[in-house]
Structure formats: C-alpha cells, structure tokens
Amino acid sequence: MLENVKIVLVNTSDCRNMGSAARAMKTMGLKNLVLVDPIEMPNGQAQALAAGATDVLANATVVSTLEEAIFDCGLVVGTSARSRTLPWPMLEPRSCGEKMVQEGKQYPVALVFGRESSGLTNEELQLCHYHVAIPANPEYSSLNLAMAVQTLSYEVRMNYLEDLEKSRGQNGSEETVSETASEEGEEQYPLVEETERFYQHFEKSLQGTGFIVPKHPGMIMTKVRRLFNRARPDGKELKMLRGILASIDKTVATAKKD
C-alpha cells in the first residue's frame, strides 16, 4: 500500500531539500517521489543529504505540472501553512495519514508540498481534495520542507502499521490486506483525471446556459470545486452528474435551434 503514496514536491528551489525529503520518506517506508518543475535537478549535494536514500532520489519522477503528477490519483492532499481567502476542506495530520492509508489501498494518493518560500499557489491548492496544516507553535511555526515531509510521512506510517495490525488480528495473515482493500474498493472515488474532465464539462455547461460569462468568470468554478471536494462524489455519482450535464447541454442546444 505504501507504494501507492506519492510525495509530490512542487517547484523546489534547493536540490538539497530534495535529498533531505527523500531521506525522510525512506525512513517511513515511502519511496514514490515526484518532482514538479524543479528549479534545479538533484545533484551531488542532494545525494549527500539523501544519505542511504539515494535510490528514492534516483527513481524520482520529474514532470512539468502538478496536473501531470496527480492525474492518476484518487486522493490529493495539499499542504498549506497559511489561511486562504476561500476556506477549503481541512484535515489534521493524523486524519490525513488515516485517509492516505485507507484510500491508498485502492489507487494512488498524493501528498503535495509547495515551494520553500511561498508554498502552493491558490490554483494548485484547488486541485487538491483536502488541505492539511501541521499545528506547529504559532510563535515559531517555521518548518523546512524536509521536516514537513517527515511529519506527514510519519503519520502515514503510523496509520499503516495500525491498519496492518488490525488486519492481522482479524484475518490471521498480512496477505489479506490487499483482499480487504479490493472489497472496500468496489465503489471507488474517481481519479483526478476523471474529476478534471467533470469540472471542464461543468464549466462548459454553465457557459452554455449563460450562468458563467467567459470574459468575467469570477470565482464560480473555484466555489464549485470546493463544493464537490467537500461532497466527494464517488465514481457512479460522478457519472450521474455528467449525465445531468449532458442533458442540460442537449436542452440548451435545442433551445438555441428553436
């Protein structure tokens, strides 16, 4: 299950932080590192700080955009240390670890970390289902990138070990974990790729009805994203919503012909 957990670093400016993050990951049993548009690629300094985790660094996937990094994920949690204009569904680190473990049995999941100086942009955070903030000392809440990766990776591992112990107690062997996951995953949440197609369809339909004016879209789609991220429709529900949108599109097209 831990192989399904992606640690995504966006636009990292110091390659040494990549090495330290790789080391933090490996100590918690994670090895799926994704680098989004890094300012500099990992070099000897990064390898030195990775210590015994150079394999995690060497096998890191490099992509250009966050969308590329998370397109196959069913759950995406973005780290945010500052309050935003538009509140988003929030998780505590412990419940974040629990969600990662439970949903990571079914499909890839991602923990997304932003730039060292400014974190994730509002647009990037809107691609996430949830946000998570580490409740550090408000008088001195300065956490570097590797510390944040270590803290949240620890929560994932602790929940993984607890879940594994429960499964062993109930079923008598470790092999049953994947079987249980298969049963639980019969009705899965849609992957990011599918959800993004839904949002594109939703926006196009609202433009067709005139509810959204393309030149002045305002915050409508941002609020729509927040609404559906909070509701988390599953795969069947998303298909139903797409069907509703298709029905609206057909009605609008017929009305325009008349």
Backbone hydrogen bonds in HBPLUS format (Angstrom, degrees):
<---DONOR---> <-ACCEPTOR-->    atom                        ^
c    i                          cat <-CA-CA->   ^        H-A-AA   ^      H-
h    n   atom  resd res      DA  || num        DHA   H-A  angle D-A-AA Bond
n    s   type  num  typ     dist DA aas  dist angle  dist       angle   num
A0004-ASN N   A0001-MET O   2.88 MM   3  5.50 158.5  1.92 118.7 125.8     1
A0005-VAL N   A0002-LEU O   3.14 MM   3  5.42 165.5  2.16 109.8 114.0     2
A0109-VAL N   A0004-ASN O   2.87 MM 105  6.12 163.2  1.90 158.8 159.8     3
A0006-LYS N   A0109-VAL O   2.76 MM 103  6.05 170.3  1.77 158.1 161.6     4
A0111-LEU N   A0006-LYS O   2.89 MM 105  6.19 161.9  1.92 163.3 166.7     5
A0007-ILE N   A0032-ASN O   2.91 MM  25  6.24 163.7  1.94 163.5 168.0     6
A0034-VAL N   A0007-ILE O   2.90 MM  27  6.10 164.9  1.92 156.6 155.3     7
A0008-VAL N   A0111-LEU O   2.85 MM 103  6.01 176.9  1.86 162.7 163.7     8
A0113-PHE N   A0008-VAL O   2.77 MM 105  6.04 166.5  1.79 171.7 175.5     9
A0009-LEU N   A0034-VAL O   2.90 MM  25  6.29 163.3  1.93 170.5 174.1    10
A0036-VAL N   A0009-LEU O   2.84 MM  27  6.03 177.7  1.84 161.1 161.2    11
A0010-VAL N   A0113-PHE O   2.88 MM 103  6.13 164.7  1.90 164.8 170.0    12
A0011-ASN N   A0036-VAL O   2.65 MM  25  5.66 163.4  1.67 159.0 164.9    13
A0039-ILE N   A0012-THR O   2.87 MM  27  5.90 160.4  1.91 145.9 152.3    14
A0017-ASN N   A0014-ASP O   2.95 MM   3  5.67 144.5  2.08 118.9 127.2    15
A0018-MET N   A0015-CYS O   3.03 MM   3  5.07 129.3  2.30  95.7 109.4    16
A0019-GLY N   A0015-CYS O   3.25 MM   4  6.69 152.5  2.33 146.9 153.1    17
A0020-SER N   A0016-ARG O   3.02 MM   4  6.33 160.6  2.06 149.2 154.1    18
A0021-ALA N   A0017-ASN O   2.86 MM   4  5.93 151.7  1.94 139.4 147.6    19
A0022-ALA N   A0018-MET O   2.90 MM   4  6.09 153.3  1.97 145.7 152.8    20
A0023-ARG N   A0019-GLY O   3.08 MM   4  6.36 154.1  2.15 145.2 151.8    21
A0024-ALA N   A0020-SER O   2.96 MM   4  6.21 156.2  2.01 145.1 151.8    22
A0025-MET N   A0021-ALA O   2.88 MM   4  6.13 154.0  1.95 149.0 155.9    23
A0026-LYS N   A0022-ALA O   3.02 MM   4  6.25 168.8  2.03 151.3 153.6    24
A0027-THR N   A0023-ARG O   3.17 MM   4  6.36 156.1  2.23 149.7 154.9    25
A0028-MET N   A0025-MET O   2.92 MM   3  5.39 145.1  2.04 111.3 122.0    26
A0030-LEU N   A0025-MET O   3.01 MM   5  4.91 162.6  2.04 136.4 130.7    27
A0029-GLY N   A0026-LYS O   3.04 MM   3  4.88 166.5  2.06 104.6 108.0    28
A0061-THR N   A0033-LEU O   2.97 MM  28  6.43 158.1  2.02 156.7 157.0    29
A0035-LEU N   A0061-THR O   2.72 MM  26  6.07 166.3  1.74 167.8 172.7    30
A0063-VAL N   A0035-LEU O   2.94 MM  28  6.33 160.3  1.98 159.6 165.2    31
A0037-ASP N   A0063-VAL O   2.81 MM  26  6.13 169.6  1.82 165.9 163.5    32
A0047-GLN N   A0043-ASN O   3.01 MM   4  6.34 159.1  2.05 154.8 161.1    33
A0048-ALA N   A0044-GLY O   2.93 MM   4  6.11 149.1  2.03 144.0 152.2    34
A0049-LEU N   A0045-GLN O   3.17 MM   4  6.45 156.5  2.23 147.0 151.7    35
A0050-ALA N   A0046-ALA O   2.92 MM   4  6.11 132.5  2.15 140.7 154.6    36
A0051-ALA N   A0048-ALA O   3.33 MM   3  5.43 143.8  2.47  95.8 105.4    37
A0053-ALA N   A0050-ALA O   2.85 MM   3  5.02 157.7  1.90 122.3 128.8    38
A0056-VAL N   A0053-ALA O   3.10 MM   3  5.46 128.0  2.38 105.8 117.5    39
A0057-LEU N   A0053-ALA O   3.38 MM   4  6.80 156.9  2.44 147.1 153.0    40
A0058-ALA N   A0054-THR O   2.80 MM   4  5.97 159.6  1.84 149.6 155.6    41
A0059-ASN N   A0055-ASP O   3.02 MM   4  6.06 146.3  2.14 142.2 149.7    42
A0060-ALA N   A0057-LEU O   3.25 MM   3  5.24 164.5  2.27 104.8 108.4    43
A0069-ALA N   A0065-THR O   3.35 MM   4  6.69 146.8  2.47 138.8 147.6    44
A0069-ALA N   A0066-LEU O   2.96 MM   3  4.99 118.7  2.35  96.5 112.5    45
A0070-ILE N   A0066-LEU O   3.13 MM   4  6.38 142.7  2.27 154.5 163.5    46
A0073-CYS N   A0070-ILE O   2.98 MM   3  5.23 167.3  2.00 121.5 122.8    47
A0193-GLU N   A0071-PHE O   2.92 MM 122  4.70 144.8  2.04 144.6 135.8    48
A0192-VAL N   A0073-CYS O   2.69 MM 119  5.62 143.3  1.82 155.4 165.5    49
A0074-GLY N   A0108-PRO O   2.95 MM  34  6.27 152.6  2.03 175.4 173.5    50
A0110-ALA N   A0075-LEU O   2.92 MM  35  6.37 153.3  1.99 151.2 160.0    51
A0129-HIS N   A0076-VAL O   2.81 MM  53  5.45 138.1  1.99 138.6 150.4    52
A0130-TYR N   A0076-VAL O   3.37 MM  54  6.78 159.9  2.41 151.7 156.6    53
A0077-VAL N   A0110-ALA O   2.92 MM  33  6.23 166.6  1.94 160.2 163.9    54
A0112-VAL N   A0077-VAL O   2.86 MM  35  6.13 168.1  1.88 158.5 161.0    55
A0078-GLY N   A0130-TYR O   2.95 MM  52  6.39 160.6  1.99 154.8 152.5    56
A0132-VAL N   A0078-GLY O   2.92 MM  54  6.21 146.7  2.03 148.4 153.1    57
A0079-THR N   A0112-VAL O   2.96 MM  33  6.09 159.2  2.00 165.8 167.7    58
A0080-SER N   A0132-VAL O   3.05 MM  52  6.10 159.2  2.10 147.2 150.7    59
A0131-HIS N   A0089-PRO O   2.93 MM  42  6.34 150.3  2.02 153.4 163.0    60
A0091-LEU N   A0131-HIS O   2.82 MM  40  6.16 142.6  1.95 159.9 170.9    61
A0096-CYS N   A0092-GLU O   2.83 MM   4  5.98 145.4  1.94 156.3 167.9    62
A0097-GLY N   A0093-PRO O   2.97 MM   4  6.24 155.9  2.03 147.6 152.2    63
A0098-GLU N   A0094-ARG O   3.11 MM   4  6.43 152.0  2.19 142.2 150.0    64
A0099-LYS N   A0095-SER O   2.98 MM   4  6.17 161.0  2.01 145.2 149.2    65
A0100-MET N   A0096-CYS O   2.96 MM   4  6.16 161.1  2.00 152.2 157.7    66
A0101-VAL N   A0097-GLY O   3.10 MM   4  6.29 155.8  2.16 145.3 150.8    67
A0102-GLN N   A0098-GLU O   3.00 MM   4  6.22 172.5  2.01 157.0 158.7    68
A0103-GLU N   A0099-LYS O   2.94 MM   4  5.90 169.8  1.95 152.9 156.4    69
A0104-GLY N   A0100-MET O   2.82 MM   4  5.46 131.7  2.06 128.6 142.0    70
A0106-GLN N   A0103-GLU O   3.04 MM   3  5.53 157.2  2.09 112.0 118.9    71
A0107-TYR N   A0103-GLU O   3.34 MM   4  6.68 152.0  2.42 152.2 159.8    72
A0115-ARG N   A0119-GLY O   3.10 MM   4  4.35 150.2  2.20 105.6  97.9    73
A0119-GLY N   A0115-ARG O   2.89 MM   4  4.35 148.3  1.99 123.0 126.7    74
A0125-LEU N   A0121-THR O   2.93 MM   4  6.22 160.4  1.97 153.6 159.4    75
A0126-GLN N   A0122-ASN O   2.99 MM   4  6.16 138.6  2.17 141.6 152.0    76
A0127-LEU N   A0124-GLU O   3.05 MM   3  5.38 155.8  2.11 106.8 114.5    77
A0128-CYS N   A0125-LEU O   3.09 MM   3  5.38 162.2  2.13 109.7 114.8    78
A0136-ALA N   A0134-ILE O   2.71 MM   2  5.67 132.0  1.93 115.9 100.0    79
A0140-TYR N   A0137-ASN O   2.90 MM   3  5.29 146.6  2.01 111.4 121.7    80
A0148-ALA N   A0144-ASN O   3.10 MM   4  6.43 157.7  2.15 156.4 162.7    81
A0149-VAL N   A0145-LEU O   2.97 MM   4  6.29 159.9  2.01 153.5 159.4    82
A0150-GLN N   A0146-ALA O   2.83 MM   4  6.01 158.8  1.88 147.4 153.5    83
A0151-THR N   A0147-MET O   2.91 MM   4  6.11 162.9  1.93 151.4 155.3    84
A0152-LEU N   A0148-ALA O   3.14 MM   4  6.33 173.3  2.14 154.2 155.1    85
A0153-SER N   A0149-VAL O   2.89 MM   4  5.86 151.2  1.97 145.8 154.9    86
A0154-TYR N   A0150-GLN O   2.92 MM   4  6.00 148.9  2.02 144.4 152.4    87
A0155-GLU N   A0151-THR O   3.28 MM   4  6.62 151.9  2.37 140.2 146.7    88
A0156-VAL N   A0152-LEU O   3.11 MM   4  6.42 151.6  2.19 142.5 149.7    89
A0157-ARG N   A0153-SER O   2.95 MM   4  6.26 160.7  1.98 149.6 154.6    90
A0158-MET N   A0154-TYR O   2.89 MM   4  6.12 164.6  1.91 157.5 161.2    91
A0159-ASN N   A0155-GLU O   3.14 MM   4  6.22 160.3  2.18 143.3 148.2    92
A0160-TYR N   A0156-VAL O   2.89 MM   4  6.07 150.0  1.98 146.6 156.0    93
A0161-LEU N   A0157-ARG O   2.88 MM   4  6.13 164.7  1.90 158.1 160.2    94
A0162-GLU N   A0158-MET O   3.06 MM   4  6.19 156.0  2.12 141.5 148.4    95
A0163-ASP N   A0159-ASN O   2.89 MM   4  6.01 157.0  1.95 144.4 150.9    96
A0164-LEU N   A0160-TYR O   2.84 MM   4  6.03 154.1  1.91 148.6 156.4    97
A0165-GLU N   A0161-LEU O   2.97 MM   4  6.13 155.1  2.04 144.2 150.3    98
A0166-LYS N   A0162-GLU O   3.08 MM   4  6.32 155.7  2.14 144.8 151.1    99
A0167-SER N   A0163-ASP O   2.98 MM   4  6.21 157.8  2.03 147.1 153.1   100
A0168-ARG N   A0164-LEU O   2.95 MM   4  6.19 154.9  2.02 147.6 154.3   101
A0169-GLY N   A0165-GLU O   2.99 MM   4  6.17 156.8  2.05 145.0 151.5   102
A0170-GLN N   A0166-LYS O   2.96 MM   4  6.17 149.1  2.06 146.7 154.8   103
A0171-ASN N   A0167-SER O   2.85 MM   4  5.82 158.8  1.89 148.7 154.6   104
A0172-GLY N   A0168-ARG O   2.69 MM   4  4.67 141.3  1.84 124.8 133.2   105
A0177-VAL N   A0174-GLU O   3.13 MM   3  5.88 169.5  2.14 122.4 125.7   106
A0180-THR N   A0176-THR O   2.89 MM   4  6.09 162.9  1.92 156.0 159.5   107
A0181-ALA N   A0177-VAL O   2.98 MM   4  6.19 155.4  2.04 145.3 152.6   108
A0182-SER N   A0178-SER O   2.97 MM   4  6.18 147.6  2.07 140.0 148.1   109
A0183-GLU N   A0179-GLU O   3.08 MM   4  6.43 154.6  2.15 148.1 154.2   110
A0184-GLU N   A0180-THR O   2.91 MM   4  6.16 164.3  1.94 154.4 158.7   111
A0185-GLY N   A0181-ALA O   2.85 MM   4  5.89 134.1  2.06 139.9 152.5   112
A0186-GLU N   A0183-GLU O   3.43 MM   3  5.71 160.9  2.47 113.4 112.5   113
A0235-GLY N   A0188-GLN O   2.93 MM  47  5.96 155.0  1.99 162.6 160.3   114
A0194-GLU N   A0191-LEU O   3.02 MM   3  5.42 119.3  2.41 107.1 120.8   115
A0195-THR N   A0191-LEU O   3.00 MM   4  6.32 160.9  2.03 154.4 160.6   116
A0196-GLU N   A0192-VAL O   2.80 MM   4  5.98 160.6  1.84 158.6 162.6   117
A0197-ARG N   A0193-GLU O   3.22 MM   4  6.46 149.9  2.31 138.8 146.2   118
A0198-PHE N   A0194-GLU O   3.06 MM   4  6.38 149.2  2.15 144.1 152.7   119
A0199-TYR N   A0195-THR O   2.96 MM   4  6.35 156.1  2.02 151.3 157.1   120
A0200-GLN N   A0196-GLU O   2.98 MM   4  6.22 157.2  2.03 147.5 153.6   121
A0201-HIS N   A0197-ARG O   2.92 MM   4  6.12 156.3  1.98 145.4 152.0   122
A0202-PHE N   A0198-PHE O   2.78 MM   4  6.00 158.6  1.82 152.4 159.0   123
A0203-GLU N   A0199-TYR O   2.94 MM   4  6.13 163.7  1.97 149.8 153.1   124
A0204-LYS N   A0200-GLN O   3.01 MM   4  6.20 160.2  2.05 145.1 150.9   125
A0205-SER N   A0201-HIS O   2.89 MM   4  6.12 156.3  1.95 151.2 157.6   126
A0206-LEU N   A0202-PHE O   2.98 MM   4  6.25 157.5  2.03 149.5 155.4   127
A0207-GLN N   A0203-GLU O   2.92 MM   4  6.17 144.1  2.05 144.6 154.8   128
A0208-GLY N   A0204-LYS O   2.95 MM   4  6.21 146.5  2.06 140.7 150.2   129
A0209-THR N   A0205-SER O   3.04 MM   4  6.41 143.6  2.18 145.4 154.4   130
A0211-PHE N   A0206-LEU O   2.89 MM   5  5.14 120.7  2.25 158.2 163.5   131
A0212-ILE N   A0206-LEU O   3.10 MM   6  5.41 160.4  2.14 116.3 116.1   132
A0210-GLY N   A0207-GLN O   3.13 MM   3  4.97 140.2  2.30  93.2 105.0   133
A0216-HIS N   A0213-VAL O   2.78 MM   3  5.28 140.6  1.94 119.4 131.8   134
A0223-LYS N   A0219-MET O   2.99 MM   4  6.23 160.0  2.03 158.5 163.7   135
A0224-VAL N   A0220-ILE O   2.86 MM   4  6.15 145.9  1.98 145.9 156.9   136
A0225-ARG N   A0221-MET O   2.89 MM   4  6.05 158.9  1.93 144.4 149.1   137
A0226-ARG N   A0222-THR O   3.06 MM   4  6.36 158.0  2.11 144.3 150.2   138
A0227-LEU N   A0223-LYS O   2.93 MM   4  6.13 156.8  1.98 144.4 150.6   139
A0228-PHE N   A0224-VAL O   3.00 MM   4  6.30 167.7  2.02 158.2 159.4   140
A0229-ASN N   A0225-ARG O   2.83 MM   4  5.92 151.7  1.91 150.4 159.0   141
A0230-ARG N   A0226-ARG O   3.00 MM   4  6.08 149.2  2.10 142.9 150.5   142
A0231-ALA N   A0227-LEU O   3.03 MM   4  6.31 146.0  2.15 139.4 149.4   143
A0232-ARG N   A0228-PHE O   2.75 MM   4  5.70 147.5  1.85 143.4 151.4   144
A0238-LEU N   A0234-ASP O   2.89 MM   4  6.11 153.8  1.96 155.7 163.5   145
A0239-LYS N   A0235-GLY O   3.09 MM   4  6.36 154.1  2.16 145.5 152.0   146
A0240-MET N   A0236-LYS O   3.00 MM   4  6.26 151.2  2.08 143.8 151.8   147
A0241-LEU N   A0237-GLU O   2.93 MM   4  6.23 155.9  1.98 147.2 153.4   148
A0242-ARG N   A0238-LEU O   2.90 MM   4  6.20 152.6  1.97 146.8 154.5   149
A0243-GLY N   A0239-LYS O   2.92 MM   4  6.18 146.8  2.03 142.0 151.4   150
A0244-ILE N   A0240-MET O   2.93 MM   4  6.31 148.9  2.03 147.4 156.1   151
A0245-LEU N   A0241-LEU O   2.95 MM   4  6.26 158.9  1.99 148.6 154.0   152
A0246-ALA N   A0242-ARG O   2.89 MM   4  6.14 153.2  1.96 144.6 152.2   153
A0247-SER N   A0243-GLY O   2.98 MM   4  6.23 148.5  2.08 142.7 151.0   154
A0248-ILE N   A0244-ILE O   2.96 MM   4  6.33 152.4  2.04 148.1 155.7   155
A0249-ASP N   A0245-LEU O   2.85 MM   4  6.13 159.8  1.89 151.8 157.5   156
A0250-LYS N   A0246-ALA O   2.98 MM   4  6.19 155.4  2.04 144.1 150.3   157
A0251-THR N   A0247-SER O   3.02 MM   4  6.25 160.2  2.06 147.1 152.3   158
A0252-VAL N   A0248-ILE O   2.90 MM   4  6.10 163.4  1.93 155.5 159.9   159
A0253-ALA N   A0249-ASP O   2.92 MM   4  6.09 160.0  1.96 148.0 153.7   160
A0254-THR N   A0250-LYS O   2.97 MM   4  6.19 155.7  2.03 147.4 153.7   161
A0255-ALA N   A0251-THR O   2.95 MM   4  6.16 158.0  2.00 148.0 154.1   162
A0256-LYS N   A0252-VAL O   3.00 MM   4  6.23 150.9  2.09 147.7 155.1   163
A0257-LYS N   A0253-ALA O   3.18 MM   4  6.44 145.3  2.31 140.0 148.6   164
A0258-ASP N   A0254-THR O   3.08 MM   4  6.40 153.0  2.16 147.8 154.8   165
